[in-house]
């Protein structure tokens, strides 16, 4: 389970608050408990005062969350991208970008031949993208790391996510962010500021559900960035 949200509580106290035996709670905390019920997980979550995202993560760690295989995105989504003026892309549950629109390729300097690619690697770890984040890198990637941790809990045996985690942990700038042990839902809106090929660009990323295992991420620019993007596209 990692660190406890309520510092100073002994195992006996947590077990008492959750209404379970100390030996059972100890096994649960050590990852040795088998056949844990959802009710028990929720009781422990309440005792530790976990957030909703942390509770979902806890449920996943104990095998109470689904681990379906990634499905191909709906072809209708690819057609929908063409009607979106802002940068947008289709992403799977493992952060694989399987399609994107011209505005997204323009902002992130991505060639059509580079698709598909892993969004975390290409938009944050890749050298070109990393330079675009500049001094905002740690701030921009922190919520992504929190999402990745949540995704790993839901699919602990998925090699692609494990390899991605290992690459992030090998990065001296990212490792402390990982070690902070922040957790969020697998896909959450977040704000990002970059120095893109069209100039400074600030946007709010909105993830729209497209089935359990994929979605469309739309990067909605602020007004100044909208004008930069429109002028850049018109000049091409």
VOROZA-878837 format. One line per field, with one value per residue (C-alpha): residue number from 0; y, x, z; residue in three letters. Coordinates in Angstrom, 1 decimal, decimal comma, padded with zeros to 4 digits, always signed. Last residue first. Layout:
# VOROZA-878837
marlo: [NUM;...]
y: [Y;...]
x: [X;...]
z: [Z;...]
gukol: [ALA;...]
# end
This chain:
# VOROZA-878837
marlo: [235;234;233;232;231;230;229;228;227;226;225;224;223;222;221;220;219;218;217;216;215;214;213;212;211;210;209;208;207;206;205;204;203;202;201;200;199;198;197;196;195;194;193;192;191;190;189;188;187;186;185;184;183;182;181;180;179;178;177;176;175;174;173;172;171;170;169;168;167;166;165;164;163;162;161;160;159;158;157;156;155;154;153;152;151;150;149;148;147;146;145;144;143;142;141;140;139;138;137;136;135;134;133;132;131;130;129;128;127;126;125;124;123;122;121;120;119;118;117;116;115;114;113;112;111;110;109;108;107;106;105;104;103;102;101;100;99;98;97;96;95;94;93;92;91;90;89;88;87;86;85;84;83;82;81;80;79;78;77;76;75;74;73;72;71;70;69;68;67;66;65;64;63;62;61;60;59;58;57;56;55;54;53;52;51;50;49;48;47;46;45;44;43;42;41;40;39;38;37;36;35;34;33;32;31;30;29;28;27;26;25;24;23;22;21;20;19;18;17;16;15;14;13;12;11;10;9;8;7;6;5;4;3;2;1;0]
y: [+026,5;+030,1;+029,3;+026,6;+029,0;+031,8;+029,6;+028,2;+031,6;+032,9;+029,9;+030,4;+034,0;+032,8;+029,9;+026,6;+023,5;+020,3;+017,7;+014,1;+011,6;+008,4;+004,7;+001,7;+002,1;+003,4;+006,8;+008,9;+012,6;+013,8;+017,6;+019,0;+022,7;+024,6;+027,0;+027,5;+029,7;+029,7;+028,0;+025,3;+024,7;+026,2;+024,4;+025,1;+022,3;+022,1;+018,8;+016,9;+013,3;+009,9;+007,0;+008,5;+010,1;+008,9;+010,8;+008,5;+011,2;+008,6;+009,0;+012,7;+012,0;+009,5;+012,0;+014,2;+011,3;+009,4;+005,6;+005,6;+006,9;+004,1;+001,5;+002,9;+002,7;-000,9;-001,8;-000,1;-002,0;-005,3;-005,3;-007,5;-004,8;-003,7;-001,7;-000,8;+000,2;+002,6;+004,3;+004,8;+006,1;+008,7;+010,0;+010,2;+012,2;+014,6;+015,2;+015,6;+019,2;+020,6;+018,8;+020,0;+023,6;+024,9;+023,8;+021,8;+022,2;+020,9;+017,7;+017,4;+017,3;+015,0;+012,4;+012,0;+014,2;+014,2;+011,2;+008,9;+009,7;+009,7;+006,3;+006,3;+005,3;+007,4;+008,6;+008,5;+011,4;+013,6;+015,1;+018,7;+018,9;+021,9;+021,0;+017,3;+018,3;+020,8;+018,2;+015,7;+012,6;+008,9;+005,8;+007,6;+004,8;+005,9;+002,4;+003,0;+004,0;+007,5;+009,3;+012,8;+016,4;+019,8;+022,4;+022,8;+019,6;+018,5;+016,2;+014,5;+013,2;+011,0;+009,2;+008,9;+007,2;+004,4;+003,4;+002,7;-000,7;-002,6;-002,7;-005,9;-005,8;-005,5;-004,8;-003,6;-005,6;-007,3;-005,9;-003,4;-002,2;-001,6;+000,4;+002,5;+003,2;+004,2;+006,5;+008,2;+008,7;+010,1;+007,9;+008,6;+005,7;+004,3;+005,0;+003,1;+000,3;+000,0;+000,3;-002,6;-004,7;-004,1;-004,9;-008,3;-009,6;-013,1;-013,4;-011,3;-011,2;-007,7;-006,5;-004,1;-006,9;-009,4;-006,8;-006,1;-009,7;-010,1;-007,0;-008,3;-006,3;-003,5;-000,8;+001,5;-001,4;-002,5;+001,0;+001,3;-002,0;-001,2;+002,0;+005,4;+007,9;+009,4;+009,1;+008,7;+005,7;+005,2;+002,3;+000,0]
x: [+001,2;+000,4;-003,2;-002,1;+000,3;-002,2;-004,9;-002,4;-001,1;-004,7;-005,8;-002,7;-003,8;-007,3;-006,3;-005,8;-008,1;-006,1;-008,7;-008,0;-010,3;-010,8;-009,9;-010,4;-013,8;-015,5;-014,9;-014,7;-013,7;-010,4;-010,1;-006,5;-006,4;-003,9;-001,0;+001,2;+004,3;+005,3;+004,2;+006,9;+005,7;+007,1;+004,8;+002,3;+000,0;-003,3;-004,9;-008,1;-008,0;-007,4;-006,2;-007,7;-005,1;-002,3;+000,6;+003,4;+006,1;+008,5;+007,3;+008,0;+011,5;+012,1;+011,2;+014,3;+016,7;+015,2;+015,6;+012,2;+010,5;+012,0;+010,9;+007,4;+007,2;+008,4;+005,8;+003,1;+004,0;+004,4;+000,8;+000,9;-000,1;-003,1;-005,3;-002,5;-000,4;-003,1;-003,2;+000,6;+000,4;-002,2;+000,0;+002,9;+000,8;-000,2;+003,5;+004,5;+003,5;+004,9;+008,2;+008,6;+007,6;+011,2;+011,3;+008,2;+009,1;+012,6;+011,1;+009,0;+012,1;+014,0;+011,3;+010,3;+007,2;+005,0;+006,6;+007,1;+003,8;+001,8;+003,1;+003,2;+001,1;+001,8;+005,3;+004,7;+002,3;+005,1;+004,8;+005,9;+003,8;+001,8;+001,5;+000,8;-002,0;-003,5;-003,3;-005,5;-004,5;-004,7;-003,5;-001,9;-001,0;-001,5;-002,1;-005,8;-005,9;-005,6;-007,3;-005,8;-006,8;-005,2;-007,9;-010,0;-012,0;-013,9;-011,1;-010,9;-014,5;-013,5;-011,0;-013,6;-016,0;-013,4;-014,2;-010,9;-009,3;-009,7;-007,2;-007,5;-009,8;-008,3;-011,3;-010,9;-011,2;-007,8;-006,4;-004,2;-007,2;-009,3;-006,4;-006,1;-009,9;-009,5;-006,6;-008,7;-011,6;-009,3;-008,1;-009,1;-007,1;-010,1;-012,4;-010,0;-009,8;-013,6;-013,6;-011,1;-013,1;-016,4;-014,6;-013,7;-010,2;-009,7;-006,1;-004,0;-000,3;+000,2;+002,0;-000,9;-003,4;-001,5;-001,2;-004,9;-005,7;-003,4;-005,0;-008,5;-011,1;-013,6;-012,0;-011,4;-010,0;-007,7;-006,4;-005,8;-004,1;-001,9;-000,8;-001,9;+000,9;+000,4;-003,0;-002,5;-000,3;+002,7;+002,9;+000,0]
z: [-044,2;-043,3;-042,4;-039,9;-038,1;-038,0;-036,4;-033,9;-032,8;-032,5;-030,4;-028,3;-027,4;-026,5;-024,3;-026,1;-025,7;-026,0;-026,8;-025,6;-027,2;-025,3;-024,9;-022,6;-021,0;-024,1;-025,7;-022,6;-023,3;-021,9;-021,7;-021,8;-020,9;-023,0;-022,8;-025,9;-026,3;-030,0;-033,1;-032,8;-029,2;-026,0;-023,6;-020,8;-019,5;-017,7;-016,7;-017,3;-015,8;-017,3;-015,1;-011,9;-009,7;-007,4;-005,9;-004,7;-004,1;-005,3;-008,9;-008,8;-007,3;-010,2;-012,9;-012,8;-012,4;-015,3;-014,7;-013,0;-016,1;-018,2;-015,7;-015,7;-019,5;-019,4;-016,9;-018,9;-022,1;-020,2;-018,9;-015,7;-013,3;-015,3;-012,9;-010,6;-013,5;-014,7;-011,3;-011,3;-014,9;-013,8;-011,0;-013,4;-015,8;-013,1;-012,3;-016,0;-016,5;-013,2;-013,6;-017,2;-016,7;-016,9;-020,6;-021,6;-025,3;-024,6;-023,3;-026,5;-028,7;-026,4;-026,0;-022,3;-022,2;-025,3;-027,0;-024,0;-022,2;-025,5;-026,7;-030,4;-033,4;-035,4;-036,3;-040,1;-039,9;-038,5;-035,1;-034,3;-031,1;-032,1;-035,8;-035,2;-032,8;-035,3;-038,1;-036,2;-034,2;-034,4;-032,5;-029,6;-027,1;-023,5;-022,2;-021,9;-025,5;-026,9;-029,8;-030,4;-030,4;-031,1;-031,6;-034,7;-034,2;-037,3;-038,6;-035,2;-035,6;-038,5;-036,2;-033,5;-035,9;-036,3;-032,7;-030,9;-031,1;-027,8;-025,0;-022,9;-019,9;-016,4;-014,2;-010,6;-007,4;-007,7;-004,4;-006,2;-008,3;-005,2;-003,7;-006,9;-006,8;-003,2;-004,1;-006,7;-004,4;-001,7;+001,2;+004,8;+006,1;+008,0;+005,1;+002,7;+005,2;+005,1;+001,3;+001,0;+003,4;+001,5;-001,8;-000,5;-000,1;-001,5;-000,5;+001,8;+001,3;-000,1;+003,0;+003,9;+003,4;+005,5;+008,3;+008,0;+008,4;+011,4;+013,0;+012,6;+010,8;+011,8;+009,7;+012,6;+014,7;+011,9;+011,4;+015,2;+015,5;+012,5;+014,3;+013,1;+013,2;+009,7;+008,2;+004,5;+005,0;+002,8;+000,4;+000,0]
gukol: [UNK;UNK;UNK;UNK;UNK;UNK;UNK;UNK;UNK;UNK;UNK;UNK;UNK;UNK;UNK;UNK;UNK;UNK;UNK;UNK;UNK;UNK;UNK;UNK;UNK;UNK;UNK;UNK;UNK;UNK;UNK;UNK;UNK;UNK;UNK;UNK;UNK;UNK;UNK;UNK;UNK;UNK;UNK;UNK;UNK;UNK;UNK;UNK;UNK;UNK;UNK;UNK;UNK;UNK;UNK;UNK;UNK;UNK;UNK;UNK;UNK;UNK;UNK;UNK;UNK;UNK;UNK;UNK;UNK;UNK;UNK;UNK;UNK;UNK;UNK;UNK;UNK;UNK;UNK;UNK;UNK;UNK;UNK;UNK;UNK;UNK;UNK;UNK;UNK;UNK;UNK;UNK;UNK;UNK;UNK;UNK;UNK;UNK;UNK;UNK;UNK;UNK;UNK;UNK;UNK;UNK;UNK;UNK;UNK;UNK;UNK;UNK;UNK;UNK;UNK;UNK;UNK;UNK;UNK;UNK;UNK;UNK;UNK;UNK;UNK;UNK;UNK;UNK;UNK;UNK;UNK;UNK;UNK;UNK;UNK;UNK;UNK;UNK;UNK;UNK;UNK;UNK;UNK;UNK;UNK;UNK;UNK;UNK;UNK;UNK;UNK;UNK;UNK;UNK;UNK;UNK;UNK;UNK;UNK;UNK;UNK;UNK;UNK;UNK;UNK;UNK;UNK;UNK;UNK;UNK;UNK;UNK;UNK;UNK;UNK;UNK;UNK;UNK;UNK;UNK;UNK;UNK;UNK;UNK;UNK;UNK;UNK;UNK;UNK;UNK;UNK;UNK;UNK;UNK;UNK;UNK;UNK;UNK;UNK;UNK;UNK;UNK;UNK;UNK;UNK;UNK;UNK;UNK;UNK;UNK;UNK;UNK;UNK;UNK;UNK;UNK;UNK;UNK;UNK;UNK;UNK;UNK;UNK;UNK;UNK;UNK;UNK;UNK;UNK;UNK;UNK;UNK;UNK;UNK;UNK;UNK]
# end
